[in-house]
Amino acid sequence: MLGTDYNWNKAGLFHGFKNDPSKISSCKGVHGGKRHVWLRKNLRSMVITFGLIGFLFLLDSLVYSILEPTSGSAPKKSIETMKKERMTANVNEGKIPVQMYDRLMNLASFALAEVCNAVAVASLLNATLVIPKFLYSNVWKDPSQFGDIYQLDHFTNNLKDDVNLVKELPSNLKSLNFEAIGSLITDADIPKEATPADYVKTVLPLLLKNRVVHLLGFGNRLGFDPLPFELQILRCKCNFHALKFAPEIERVGSLLIKRIRKFDAARNMLDKQLLGNFMSNTPLKGKDAAVGDQSKYLALHLRFEVDMVAYSQCEFGGGEDEREELRVYRESHFPLLAERLEKSKPTSPTELRRLGKCPLTPEEAALVLAGLGFNRETFIYLAGSRIYGGQSRMQTLSSLYPNLVTKEDLLTRSELEPFRNFSSQLAALDFIACATADVFAMTDSGSQLSSLVSGFRTYYGGGHAPTLRPIKKRLAAILLENSTIAWDSFEERIQKMIEEGQRVCVRGNKKSIYRQPRCPECMCKYH
């Protein structure tokens, strides 16, 4: 996948090769007078030649249709054909395809973090934990619950020696009004940055008094140092061992990976952990091993949805129309931010970009990959929701890397149908494809999904699952030299930036153990 034949300049990358008008007109001047005579003399030969070519094409199609192998495990149509058919079907139906997961990148991430942090709180308070309930959002409209995404029995069995778990509240506690008795605890009662001592001081007395407490939101609870060694061990065990995707997610996830790789054998611990028994454990041999070596792929997580773009307050070359569109979106979706921007002088878009505060565009992501030496043949799985700007914004990336696919390209409508309107389960499929990739490239280190995928690859990858993390501030400085920088210099600086982000290091203070598990409390054996 790391090509050494990539030596294009930026003009060749993004503008292609155009015909030179002066050469066309000069050709007309030289040959115009002799054209008709030549045609009369060679007409018969031309007819015979074209007839023979047509016959050969017909014969080739006939032979291919007879010899083409059939397989029930993968779509028979090419990826490009499926893309065109899907677009045509969408036009005929008058609606957008199944791509309604704008918060795709955060759903699976928060689900992972909330569950394991709830386990840690229950252990700290020596309390019984009711299997967490996922709140229904009127925005995302996803009714999925724990058992729809994860294997409940595996979860409880894995943690049975650490925490007492029950599926439902006892009947004598179900009828209680938690808010009325003071057992409903929100961020206003105890902040997300609260220490274990804060929980013992504030929550434990309520638990002993009322026999039950209900804490809303666990995304960042007990996620801050310093934490007792035992609690960090438990959070690690929960995140990397107790949580396994539901069988149907594993099954469809395995279809996705098989169609990307073109073989169905598990290659490593990442495959076994995420795909269960739906991938064969038989090692590849002979021709299959050669196919496995050729079927490597890169997973790219683009965090360039409209919410991210609008919230960043950056500009992306769309002029006044873009600024107005994003202003209206902020007022509708981020009213507090819009109000603050009206009352104070905001940081200029140019300064935000210089500071590395702007999300990477698809074009910038393409430049980073090209600078790292990934050639046009690289197979790329694109994870993410609907990209702001649509196909026009994606044109540069898809032109430079034509082997770019999504789960909608690789899975049939019927295979995706059970997940329709369950965006957290669709997010799980992207999580699987990213975590099991040969190379994973993120464009925003602050993204929950990218960070958790990176942590999972660190934990189970055995040092052979690289994650590419651009340092946005340094990348912005490089891209500011767009009009003058030589390609060799660009490549060198991009590669140095990424290499620094891949240095092996122990988890630092205040770093999430889910994102950086390389520490004594996690990756060292605890059992």
VEXMILUM-50114 format. One record per residue (C-alpha): z, y, x; residue number from 1. Coordinates in steps of 0.5 Angstrom, whole numbers, plus 2048, in hexadecimal, padded with zeros to 3 digits. Layout:
<pts>
{c3:Z&c2:Y&c1:X&i:NUM}
...
</pts>
This chain:
<pts>
{c3:800&c2:800&c1:800&i:1}
{c3:801&c2:805&c1:806&i:2}
{c3:7FA&c2:806&c1:807&i:3}
{c3:7F7&c2:809&c1:80E&i:4}
{c3:7F0&c2:80B&c1:80C&i:5}
{c3:7F3&c2:811&c1:808&i:6}
{c3:7F0&c2:817&c1:80B&i:7}
{c3:7ED&c2:81C&c1:806&i:8}
{c3:7EF&c2:823&c1:806&i:9}
{c3:7F1&c2:826&c1:800&i:10}
{c3:7EB&c2:829&c1:7FD&i:11}
{c3:7E8&c2:822&c1:7FD&i:12}
{c3:7EE&c2:820&c1:7FA&i:13}
{c3:7EE&c2:824&c1:7F4&i:14}
{c3:7E7&c2:827&c1:7F3&i:15}
{c3:7E3&c2:821&c1:7F4&i:16}
{c3:7DC&c2:822&c1:7F7&i:17}
{c3:7D7&c2:826&c1:7F4&i:18}
{c3:7CF&c2:827&c1:7F5&i:19}
{c3:7CD&c2:82C&c1:7F9&i:20}
{c3:7C8&c2:830&c1:7F4&i:21}
{c3:7C4&c2:833&c1:7FA&i:22}
{c3:7C2&c2:82C&c1:7FC&i:23}
{c3:7C0&c2:82A&c1:7F5&i:24}
{c3:7BB&c2:830&c1:7F4&i:25}
{c3:7B8&c2:82F&c1:7FB&i:26}
{c3:7B7&c2:828&c1:7F9&i:27}
{c3:7B3&c2:82A&c1:7F3&i:28}
{c3:7AF&c2:82F&c1:7F7&i:29}
{c3:7AC&c2:829&c1:7FC&i:30}
{c3:7AB&c2:824&c1:7F7&i:31}
{c3:7A9&c2:827&c1:7F0&i:32}
{c3:7A1&c2:827&c1:7F1&i:33}
{c3:7A1&c2:81F&c1:7F3&i:34}
{c3:7A6&c2:81D&c1:7EE&i:35}
{c3:7A1&c2:81B&c1:7E8&i:36}
{c3:79C&c2:817&c1:7ED&i:37}
{c3:7A1&c2:813&c1:7F0&i:38}
{c3:7A4&c2:811&c1:7E9&i:39}
{c3:79D&c2:80F&c1:7E7&i:40}
{c3:79C&c2:80A&c1:7ED&i:41}
{c3:7A3&c2:807&c1:7ED&i:42}
{c3:7A4&c2:807&c1:7E5&i:43}
{c3:7A2&c2:7FF&c1:7E5&i:44}
{c3:7A7&c2:7FD&c1:7EA&i:45}
{c3:7AC&c2:802&c1:7E8&i:46}
{c3:7AC&c2:7FE&c1:7E1&i:47}
{c3:7AC&c2:7F7&c1:7E4&i:48}
{c3:7B2&c2:7F9&c1:7E8&i:49}
{c3:7B6&c2:7FC&c1:7E3&i:50}
{c3:7B5&c2:7F6&c1:7DF&i:51}
{c3:7B7&c2:7F1&c1:7E4&i:52}
{c3:7BE&c2:7F5&c1:7E5&i:53}
{c3:7BF&c2:7F5&c1:7DE&i:54}
{c3:7BE&c2:7EE&c1:7DD&i:55}
{c3:7C3&c2:7ED&c1:7E3&i:56}
{c3:7C8&c2:7F1&c1:7E0&i:57}
{c3:7C7&c2:7ED&c1:7D9&i:58}
{c3:7C8&c2:7E6&c1:7DD&i:59}
{c3:7CE&c2:7E8&c1:7E1&i:60}
{c3:7D1&c2:7EA&c1:7DB&i:61}
{c3:7D0&c2:7E3&c1:7D8&i:62}
{c3:7D2&c2:7E0&c1:7DE&i:63}
{c3:7D9&c2:7E4&c1:7DE&i:64}
{c3:7DA&c2:7E3&c1:7D6&i:65}
{c3:7D9&c2:7DB&c1:7D7&i:66}
{c3:7DE&c2:7DB&c1:7DE&i:67}
{c3:7E3&c2:7E0&c1:7DC&i:68}
{c3:7EA&c2:7DC&c1:7DC&i:69}
{c3:7EE&c2:7DD&c1:7D6&i:70}
{c3:7F6&c2:7DE&c1:7D6&i:71}
{c3:7FB&c2:7DF&c1:7D1&i:72}
{c3:800&c2:7E3&c1:7D5&i:73}
{c3:7FC&c2:7E9&c1:7D7&i:74}
{c3:7F7&c2:7ED&c1:7D3&i:75}
{c3:7EF&c2:7EC&c1:7D4&i:76}
{c3:7ED&c2:7F3&c1:7D4&i:77}
{c3:7ED&c2:7F7&c1:7DA&i:78}
{c3:7F2&c2:7FD&c1:7DA&i:79}
{c3:7ED&c2:802&c1:7DA&i:80}
{c3:7EA&c2:7FF&c1:7D3&i:81}
{c3:7F1&c2:7FE&c1:7D0&i:82}
{c3:7F2&c2:806&c1:7D2&i:83}
{c3:7EC&c2:808&c1:7CE&i:84}
{c3:7ED&c2:803&c1:7C8&i:85}
{c3:7F4&c2:806&c1:7C8&i:86}
{c3:7F1&c2:80D&c1:7C8&i:87}
{c3:7EC&c2:80B&c1:7C3&i:88}
{c3:7F1&c2:808&c1:7BE&i:89}
{c3:7F6&c2:80E&c1:7BE&i:90}
{c3:7F0&c2:813&c1:7BC&i:91}
{c3:7EE&c2:80E&c1:7B6&i:92}
{c3:7F6&c2:80D&c1:7B4&i:93}
{c3:7F7&c2:815&c1:7B5&i:94}
{c3:7FD&c2:814&c1:7B9&i:95}
{c3:800&c2:814&c1:7C0&i:96}
{c3:801&c2:80D&c1:7C3&i:97}
{c3:808&c2:80A&c1:7C4&i:98}
{c3:80B&c2:810&c1:7C9&i:99}
{c3:810&c2:813&c1:7C5&i:100}
{c3:816&c2:812&c1:7CB&i:101}
{c3:816&c2:819&c1:7CE&i:102}
{c3:81D&c2:818&c1:7D0&i:103}
{c3:81B&c2:811&c1:7D3&i:104}
{c3:81E&c2:812&c1:7DA&i:105}
{c3:825&c2:814&c1:7D8&i:106}
{c3:826&c2:80F&c1:7D2&i:107}
{c3:827&c2:808&c1:7D6&i:108}
{c3:82A&c2:80C&c1:7DC&i:109}
{c3:830&c2:80F&c1:7D7&i:110}
{c3:830&c2:808&c1:7D4&i:111}
{c3:832&c2:805&c1:7DA&i:112}
{c3:837&c2:80A&c1:7DD&i:113}
{c3:83A&c2:80B&c1:7D6&i:114}
{c3:83C&c2:804&c1:7D5&i:115}
{c3:83E&c2:802&c1:7DC&i:116}
{c3:843&c2:809&c1:7DC&i:117}
{c3:846&c2:806&c1:7D6&i:118}
{c3:847&c2:800&c1:7D9&i:119}
{c3:84B&c2:804&c1:7DF&i:120}
{c3:84F&c2:808&c1:7DA&i:121}
{c3:851&c2:802&c1:7D6&i:122}
{c3:853&c2:7FE&c1:7DC&i:123}
{c3:857&c2:805&c1:7DF&i:124}
{c3:85B&c2:805&c1:7D8&i:125}
{c3:85C&c2:7FE&c1:7D7&i:126}
{c3:859&c2:7FE&c1:7D1&i:127}
{c3:854&c2:7F9&c1:7CD&i:128}
{c3:84D&c2:7FC&c1:7CD&i:129}
{c3:849&c2:7FC&c1:7C6&i:130}
{c3:841&c2:7FB&c1:7C8&i:131}
{c3:83F&c2:802&c1:7C9&i:132}
{c3:83B&c2:805&c1:7C3&i:133}
{c3:834&c2:809&c1:7C5&i:134}
{c3:834&c2:80F&c1:7C0&i:135}
{c3:82E&c2:810&c1:7BC&i:136}
{c3:82A&c2:817&c1:7BD&i:137}
{c3:827&c2:81B&c1:7B8&i:138}
{c3:822&c2:81D&c1:7BE&i:139}
{c3:820&c2:816&c1:7C1&i:140}
{c3:821&c2:812&c1:7BB&i:141}
{c3:823&c2:80B&c1:7BE&i:142}
{c3:828&c2:807&c1:7BB&i:143}
{c3:828&c2:802&c1:7C1&i:144}
{c3:82F&c2:7FF&c1:7C2&i:145}
{c3:832&c2:7FC&c1:7C8&i:146}
{c3:830&c2:7F5&c1:7C6&i:147}
{c3:829&c2:7F7&c1:7C5&i:148}
{c3:828&c2:7F9&c1:7CC&i:149}
{c3:82D&c2:7F5&c1:7D0&i:150}
{c3:830&c2:7EE&c1:7D0&i:151}
{c3:836&c2:7EE&c1:7CD&i:152}
{c3:839&c2:7E7&c1:7CE&i:153}
{c3:837&c2:7E8&c1:7D6&i:154}
{c3:83B&c2:7EF&c1:7D6&i:155}
{c3:841&c2:7EC&c1:7D3&i:156}
{c3:841&c2:7E6&c1:7D7&i:157}
{c3:840&c2:7EA&c1:7DD&i:158}
{c3:846&c2:7EE&c1:7DC&i:159}
{c3:84B&c2:7EA&c1:7D9&i:160}
{c3:84F&c2:7EA&c1:7DF&i:161}
{c3:84F&c2:7F1&c1:7DF&i:162}
{c3:84F&c2:7F4&c1:7D8&i:163}
{c3:851&c2:7F2&c1:7D1&i:164}
{c3:84B&c2:7F3&c1:7CD&i:165}
{c3:84A&c2:7F2&c1:7C6&i:166}
{c3:844&c2:7F3&c1:7C1&i:167}
{c3:847&c2:7F7&c1:7BC&i:168}
{c3:84E&c2:7FB&c1:7BA&i:169}
{c3:853&c2:7F6&c1:7B7&i:170}
{c3:853&c2:7F7&c1:7AF&i:171}
{c3:859&c2:7FB&c1:7AF&i:172}
{c3:857&c2:800&c1:7B4&i:173}
{c3:850&c2:801&c1:7B1&i:174}
{c3:852&c2:805&c1:7AB&i:175}
{c3:856&c2:80A&c1:7AF&i:176}
{c3:853&c2:812&c1:7B0&i:177}
{c3:853&c2:813&c1:7B7&i:178}
{c3:852&c2:81A&c1:7B7&i:179}
{c3:858&c2:81B&c1:7B2&i:180}
{c3:85D&c2:817&c1:7B6&i:181}
{c3:85B&c2:81A&c1:7BC&i:182}
{c3:857&c2:814&c1:7C0&i:183}
{c3:850&c2:817&c1:7C0&i:184}
{c3:84F&c2:81A&c1:7C7&i:185}
{c3:84A&c2:81E&c1:7C9&i:186}
{c3:848&c2:822&c1:7CF&i:187}
{c3:84C&c2:828&c1:7CC&i:188}
{c3:852&c2:823&c1:7CD&i:189}
{c3:851&c2:820&c1:7D4&i:190}
{c3:84B&c2:823&c1:7D8&i:191}
{c3:846&c2:81E&c1:7DB&i:192}
{c3:849&c2:820&c1:7E2&i:193}
{c3:850&c2:81D&c1:7E0&i:194}
{c3:853&c2:819&c1:7E5&i:195}
{c3:857&c2:812&c1:7E4&i:196}
{c3:85D&c2:816&c1:7E4&i:197}
{c3:85B&c2:81B&c1:7DE&i:198}
{c3:859&c2:814&c1:7DA&i:199}
{c3:860&c2:812&c1:7DB&i:200}
{c3:863&c2:818&c1:7D9&i:201}
{c3:85F&c2:81A&c1:7D3&i:202}
{c3:85C&c2:814&c1:7D0&i:203}
{c3:861&c2:80E&c1:7D1&i:204}
{c3:866&c2:812&c1:7CD&i:205}
{c3:862&c2:812&c1:7C7&i:206}
{c3:85F&c2:80B&c1:7C8&i:207}
{c3:867&c2:809&c1:7C8&i:208}
{c3:868&c2:80D&c1:7C2&i:209}
{c3:862&c2:80B&c1:7BE&i:210}
{c3:860&c2:805&c1:7C1&i:211}
{c3:859&c2:807&c1:7C1&i:212}
{c3:855&c2:80D&c1:7C4&i:213}
{c3:84E&c2:80F&c1:7C3&i:214}
{c3:84A&c2:812&c1:7C9&i:215}
{c3:844&c2:815&c1:7C8&i:216}
{c3:83F&c2:815&c1:7CE&i:217}
{c3:83F&c2:812&c1:7D4&i:218}
{c3:839&c2:814&c1:7D8&i:219}
{c3:83E&c2:817&c1:7DE&i:220}
{c3:845&c2:814&c1:7DD&i:221}
{c3:849&c2:812&c1:7E3&i:222}
{c3:842&c2:813&c1:7E7&i:223}
{c3:845&c2:818&c1:7EC&i:224}
{c3:849&c2:816&c1:7F2&i:225}
{c3:84F&c2:815&c1:7F4&i:226}
{c3:84F&c2:80F&c1:7F0&i:227}
{c3:854&c2:809&c1:7F1&i:228}
{c3:850&c2:803&c1:7F5&i:229}
{c3:851&c2:7FE&c1:7EF&i:230}
{c3:84E&c2:803&c1:7EA&i:231}
{c3:848&c2:804&c1:7EE&i:232}
{c3:847&c2:7FC&c1:7EF&i:233}
{c3:847&c2:7FB&c1:7E8&i:234}
{c3:842&c2:801&c1:7E7&i:235}
{c3:83E&c2:7FD&c1:7EC&i:236}
{c3:83E&c2:7F6&c1:7E9&i:237}
{c3:83D&c2:7F9&c1:7E2&i:238}
{c3:837&c2:7FD&c1:7E4&i:239}
{c3:833&c2:7F8&c1:7E8&i:240}
{c3:836&c2:7F1&c1:7E6&i:241}
{c3:839&c2:7F2&c1:7DE&i:242}
{c3:833&c2:7F5&c1:7DB&i:243}
{c3:82D&c2:7F1&c1:7DA&i:244}
{c3:827&c2:7F3&c1:7D6&i:245}
{c3:826&c2:7EF&c1:7CF&i:246}
{c3:821&c2:7E9&c1:7CF&i:247}
{c3:81C&c2:7ED&c1:7CC&i:248}
{c3:81C&c2:7F2&c1:7D0&i:249}
{c3:81C&c2:7ED&c1:7D6&i:250}
{c3:816&c2:7EA&c1:7D3&i:251}
{c3:811&c2:7F0&c1:7D2&i:252}
{c3:814&c2:7F2&c1:7D9&i:253}
{c3:811&c2:7EC&c1:7DC&i:254}
{c3:80A&c2:7ED&c1:7D8&i:255}
{c3:80A&c2:7F4&c1:7DB&i:256}
{c3:80B&c2:7F1&c1:7E2&i:257}
{c3:807&c2:7EB&c1:7E2&i:258}
{c3:801&c2:7F0&c1:7E0&i:259}
{c3:802&c2:7F5&c1:7E5&i:260}
{c3:803&c2:7EF&c1:7EB&i:261}
{c3:7FE&c2:7EA&c1:7E8&i:262}
{c3:803&c2:7E4&c1:7E9&i:263}
{c3:80A&c2:7E2&c1:7E6&i:264}
{c3:80F&c2:7E0&c1:7EB&i:265}
{c3:815&c2:7E4&c1:7ED&i:266}
{c3:815&c2:7E7&c1:7F4&i:267}
{c3:81C&c2:7E9&c1:7F5&i:268}
{c3:823&c2:7EB&c1:7F2&i:269}
{c3:820&c2:7F1&c1:7EE&i:270}
{c3:81B&c2:7EC&c1:7EA&i:271}
{c3:821&c2:7E7&c1:7E9&i:272}
{c3:826&c2:7EC&c1:7E7&i:273}
{c3:821&c2:7F0&c1:7E2&i:274}
{c3:81D&c2:7EB&c1:7E0&i:275}
{c3:821&c2:7E5&c1:7DF&i:276}
{c3:81E&c2:7DE&c1:7DE&i:277}
{c3:817&c2:7E1&c1:7DB&i:278}
{c3:815&c2:7E1&c1:7E3&i:279}
{c3:814&c2:7DB&c1:7E6&i:280}
{c3:818&c2:7D9&c1:7EC&i:281}
{c3:813&c2:7D5&c1:7F0&i:282}
{c3:810&c2:7D8&c1:7F6&i:283}
{c3:809&c2:7DB&c1:7F7&i:284}
{c3:805&c2:7D6&c1:7FB&i:285}
{c3:7FE&c2:7D6&c1:7FE&i:286}
{c3:7F9&c2:7DB&c1:7FA&i:287}
{c3:7FF&c2:7DD&c1:7F5&i:288}
{c3:802&c2:7E0&c1:7FB&i:289}
{c3:7FC&c2:7E4&c1:7FD&i:290}
{c3:7FB&c2:7E6&c1:7F6&i:291}
{c3:803&c2:7E8&c1:7F6&i:292}
{c3:802&c2:7EC&c1:7FD&i:293}
{c3:7FC&c2:7F0&c1:7FA&i:294}
{c3:7FF&c2:7F2&c1:7F3&i:295}
{c3:804&c2:7F7&c1:7F6&i:296}
{c3:805&c2:7FD&c1:7F2&i:297}
{c3:809&c2:803&c1:7F2&i:298}
{c3:80D&c2:806&c1:7EC&i:299}
{c3:80D&c2:80E&c1:7EB&i:300}
{c3:812&c2:811&c1:7E7&i:301}
{c3:80F&c2:818&c1:7E5&i:302}
{c3:814&c2:81D&c1:7E2&i:303}
{c3:810&c2:822&c1:7DF&i:304}
{c3:811&c2:822&c1:7D7&i:305}
{c3:811&c2:828&c1:7D3&i:306}
{c3:819&c2:828&c1:7D3&i:307}
{c3:819&c2:828&c1:7DB&i:308}
{c3:814&c2:82D&c1:7DC&i:309}
{c3:817&c2:832&c1:7D7&i:310}
{c3:81E&c2:831&c1:7D9&i:311}
{c3:81C&c2:832&c1:7E0&i:312}
{c3:819&c2:83A&c1:7DF&i:313}
{c3:814&c2:838&c1:7E4&i:314}
{c3:80C&c2:83A&c1:7E3&i:315}
{c3:807&c2:835&c1:7E4&i:316}
{c3:800&c2:839&c1:7E5&i:317}
{c3:7FF&c2:839&c1:7DD&i:318}
{c3:800&c2:841&c1:7DD&i:319}
{c3:802&c2:845&c1:7D7&i:320}
{c3:801&c2:83F&c1:7D2&i:321}
{c3:805&c2:83A&c1:7D6&i:322}
{c3:80B&c2:83F&c1:7D6&i:323}
{c3:80B&c2:841&c1:7CF&i:324}
{c3:80B&c2:83A&c1:7CD&i:325}
{c3:810&c2:838&c1:7D1&i:326}
{c3:814&c2:83E&c1:7CF&i:327}
{c3:814&c2:83C&c1:7C8&i:328}
{c3:816&c2:835&c1:7CA&i:329}
{c3:81C&c2:837&c1:7CD&i:330}
{c3:81E&c2:83B&c1:7C7&i:331}
{c3:81D&c2:835&c1:7C2&i:332}
{c3:820&c2:830&c1:7C7&i:333}
{c3:825&c2:834&c1:7CC&i:334}
{c3:827&c2:83A&c1:7C8&i:335}
{c3:82D&c2:83B&c1:7CC&i:336}
{c3:829&c2:83B&c1:7D2&i:337}
{c3:824&c2:840&c1:7CF&i:338}
{c3:82A&c2:844&c1:7CD&i:339}
{c3:82C&c2:845&c1:7D4&i:340}
{c3:825&c2:846&c1:7D7&i:341}
{c3:825&c2:84C&c1:7D2&i:342}
{c3:82B&c2:84F&c1:7D4&i:343}
{c3:82B&c2:84E&c1:7DC&i:344}
{c3:825&c2:84F&c1:7E1&i:345}
{c3:823&c2:848&c1:7E2&i:346}
{c3:821&c2:845&c1:7E9&i:347}
{c3:819&c2:846&c1:7EA&i:348}
{c3:815&c2:840&c1:7E9&i:349}
{c3:812&c2:841&c1:7F1&i:350}
{c3:819&c2:841&c1:7F3&i:351}
{c3:81B&c2:83B&c1:7EF&i:352}
{c3:815&c2:837&c1:7F2&i:353}
{c3:817&c2:839&c1:7F9&i:354}
{c3:81E&c2:837&c1:7F8&i:355}
{c3:81B&c2:830&c1:7F6&i:356}
{c3:81E&c2:831&c1:7EE&i:357}
{c3:817&c2:82F&c1:7EB&i:358}
{c3:815&c2:828&c1:7E9&i:359}
{c3:80F&c2:825&c1:7EC&i:360}
{c3:808&c2:826&c1:7E9&i:361}
{c3:804&c2:81F&c1:7E9&i:362}
{c3:7FF&c2:823&c1:7EE&i:363}
{c3:805&c2:824&c1:7F2&i:364}
{c3:807&c2:81D&c1:7F2&i:365}
{c3:800&c2:81B&c1:7F3&i:366}
{c3:800&c2:81F&c1:7FA&i:367}
{c3:807&c2:81C&c1:7FC&i:368}
{c3:804&c2:815&c1:7FB&i:369}
{c3:7FE&c2:817&c1:7FF&i:370}
{c3:802&c2:81A&c1:804&i:371}
{c3:805&c2:813&c1:805&i:372}
{c3:7FF&c2:80F&c1:806&i:373}
{c3:7FE&c2:80C&c1:7FF&i:374}
{c3:7F7&c2:80B&c1:7FE&i:375}
{c3:7F2&c2:80B&c1:7F8&i:376}
{c3:7F3&c2:804&c1:7F7&i:377}
{c3:7FB&c2:804&c1:7F6&i:378}
{c3:7FD&c2:801&c1:7EF&i:379}
{c3:802&c2:806&c1:7EC&i:380}
{c3:806&c2:805&c1:7E6&i:381}
{c3:808&c2:80B&c1:7E3&i:382}
{c3:80F&c2:80C&c1:7DF&i:383}
{c3:811&c2:812&c1:7DB&i:384}
{c3:80F&c2:815&c1:7D4&i:385}
{c3:80A&c2:81A&c1:7D2&i:386}
{c3:808&c2:81E&c1:7D8&i:387}
{c3:808&c2:826&c1:7D6&i:388}
{c3:801&c2:828&c1:7D6&i:389}
{c3:7FE&c2:821&c1:7D5&i:390}
{c3:7F8&c2:81E&c1:7D8&i:391}
{c3:7F5&c2:825&c1:7DB&i:392}
{c3:7FC&c2:825&c1:7DF&i:393}
{c3:7FB&c2:81E&c1:7E1&i:394}
{c3:7F4&c2:81E&c1:7E3&i:395}
{c3:7F5&c2:81F&c1:7EA&i:396}
{c3:7FA&c2:819&c1:7EB&i:397}
{c3:7F6&c2:815&c1:7E7&i:398}
{c3:7EF&c2:817&c1:7EB&i:399}
{c3:7F3&c2:816&c1:7F1&i:400}
{c3:7F6&c2:80F&c1:7EF&i:401}
{c3:7F1&c2:80C&c1:7EA&i:402}
{c3:7F6&c2:805&c1:7EA&i:403}
{c3:7FB&c2:809&c1:7E6&i:404}
{c3:7FE&c2:805&c1:7E0&i:405}
{c3:804&c2:806&c1:7DB&i:406}
{c3:807&c2:800&c1:7D6&i:407}
{c3:802&c2:802&c1:7D1&i:408}
{c3:7FC&c2:800&c1:7D5&i:409}
{c3:7FF&c2:7FA&c1:7D7&i:410}
{c3:803&c2:7F7&c1:7D1&i:411}
{c3:7FF&c2:7F6&c1:7CA&i:412}
{c3:801&c2:7FA&c1:7C4&i:413}
{c3:804&c2:7F4&c1:7C1&i:414}
{c3:808&c2:7F3&c1:7C7&i:415}
{c3:80B&c2:7FA&c1:7C7&i:416}
{c3:80C&c2:7FA&c1:7BF&i:417}
{c3:813&c2:7F7&c1:7BF&i:418}
{c3:815&c2:7FD&c1:7C3&i:419}
{c3:812&c2:802&c1:7BF&i:420}
{c3:817&c2:808&c1:7BD&i:421}
{c3:81C&c2:805&c1:7C2&i:422}
{c3:81B&c2:809&c1:7C8&i:423}
{c3:821&c2:807&c1:7CC&i:424}
{c3:81E&c2:800&c1:7CC&i:425}
{c3:817&c2:803&c1:7CE&i:426}
{c3:81B&c2:806&c1:7D4&i:427}
{c3:81E&c2:800&c1:7D6&i:428}
{c3:817&c2:7FD&c1:7D7&i:429}
{c3:815&c2:803&c1:7DC&i:430}
{c3:81C&c2:802&c1:7DF&i:431}
{c3:81A&c2:7FB&c1:7E1&i:432}
{c3:813&c2:7FD&c1:7E3&i:433}
{c3:816&c2:802&c1:7E8&i:434}
{c3:81B&c2:7FE&c1:7EB&i:435}
{c3:817&c2:7F8&c1:7EC&i:436}
{c3:811&c2:7FC&c1:7EF&i:437}
{c3:80F&c2:7FB&c1:7F7&i:438}
{c3:810&c2:802&c1:7F8&i:439}
{c3:814&c2:807&c1:7F3&i:440}
{c3:812&c2:80F&c1:7F3&i:441}
{c3:816&c2:814&c1:7F0&i:442}
{c3:815&c2:81B&c1:7EF&i:443}
{c3:81C&c2:81D&c1:7ED&i:444}
{c3:822&c2:81B&c1:7F0&i:445}
{c3:826&c2:81E&c1:7EB&i:446}
{c3:823&c2:819&c1:7E5&i:447}
{c3:828&c2:814&c1:7E2&i:448}
{c3:823&c2:80F&c1:7E2&i:449}
{c3:820&c2:810&c1:7E9&i:450}
{c3:827&c2:810&c1:7EC&i:451}
{c3:829&c2:809&c1:7E8&i:452}
{c3:822&c2:806&c1:7EA&i:453}
{c3:823&c2:808&c1:7F1&i:454}
{c3:82B&c2:805&c1:7F1&i:455}
{c3:828&c2:7FF&c1:7EE&i:456}
{c3:823&c2:7FE&c1:7F4&i:457}
{c3:828&c2:7FF&c1:7F9&i:458}
{c3:82D&c2:7FA&c1:7F6&i:459}
{c3:828&c2:7F4&c1:7F5&i:460}
{c3:822&c2:7F6&c1:7FA&i:461}
{c3:825&c2:7F3&c1:800&i:462}
{c3:822&c2:7F9&c1:804&i:463}
{c3:81B&c2:7F8&c1:802&i:464}
{c3:81B&c2:7FC&c1:7FC&i:465}
{c3:819&c2:803&c1:7FE&i:466}
{c3:81A&c2:809&c1:7FA&i:467}
{c3:816&c2:810&c1:7FB&i:468}
{c3:81A&c2:816&c1:7FA&i:469}
{c3:817&c2:81D&c1:7FB&i:470}
{c3:81B&c2:822&c1:7FE&i:471}
{c3:819&c2:828&c1:7F9&i:472}
{c3:81B&c2:82E&c1:7FD&i:473}
{c3:817&c2:82B&c1:803&i:474}
{c3:811&c2:829&c1:7FF&i:475}
{c3:811&c2:830&c1:7FC&i:476}
{c3:811&c2:833&c1:803&i:477}
{c3:80B&c2:82E&c1:805&i:478}
{c3:807&c2:830&c1:7FF&i:479}
{c3:808&c2:837&c1:800&i:480}
{c3:803&c2:836&c1:806&i:481}
{c3:7FE&c2:834&c1:801&i:482}
{c3:7F8&c2:838&c1:803&i:483}
{c3:7F9&c2:837&c1:80B&i:484}
{c3:7FD&c2:831&c1:80C&i:485}
{c3:7F9&c2:82B&c1:810&i:486}
{c3:7F9&c2:825&c1:80D&i:487}
{c3:7FB&c2:821&c1:813&i:488}
{c3:801&c2:826&c1:813&i:489}
{c3:802&c2:825&c1:80B&i:490}
{c3:803&c2:81D&c1:80C&i:491}
{c3:807&c2:81E&c1:812&i:492}
{c3:80C&c2:822&c1:80E&i:493}
{c3:80C&c2:81E&c1:808&i:494}
{c3:80D&c2:818&c1:80B&i:495}
{c3:813&c2:81B&c1:80F&i:496}
{c3:816&c2:81E&c1:809&i:497}
{c3:816&c2:817&c1:805&i:498}
{c3:818&c2:813&c1:80C&i:499}
{c3:81F&c2:817&c1:80C&i:500}
{c3:820&c2:816&c1:804&i:501}
{c3:820&c2:80E&c1:806&i:502}
{c3:825&c2:80E&c1:80B&i:503}
{c3:82A&c2:809&c1:80A&i:504}
{c3:831&c2:80C&c1:809&i:505}
{c3:838&c2:80A&c1:806&i:506}
{c3:839&c2:80E&c1:7FF&i:507}
{c3:83C&c2:815&c1:800&i:508}
{c3:841&c2:818&c1:7FD&i:509}
{c3:840&c2:81A&c1:7F5&i:510}
{c3:83A&c2:816&c1:7F5&i:511}
{c3:839&c2:811&c1:7EF&i:512}
{c3:83A&c2:80A&c1:7F1&i:513}
{c3:834&c2:808&c1:7EC&i:514}
{c3:82F&c2:80C&c1:7F0&i:515}
{c3:832&c2:80A&c1:7F7&i:516}
{c3:836&c2:804&c1:7F7&i:517}
{c3:836&c2:803&c1:7FE&i:518}
{c3:83D&c2:803&c1:7FF&i:519}
{c3:843&c2:7FF&c1:800&i:520}
{c3:845&c2:7FF&c1:7F9&i:521}
{c3:83E&c2:7FC&c1:7F7&i:522}
{c3:839&c2:7F9&c1:7FB&i:523}
{c3:83F&c2:7F6&c1:7FF&i:524}
{c3:840&c2:7EF&c1:7FC&i:525}
{c3:846&c2:7F0&c1:7F7&i:526}
{c3:847&c2:7E9&c1:7F5&i:527}
</pts>
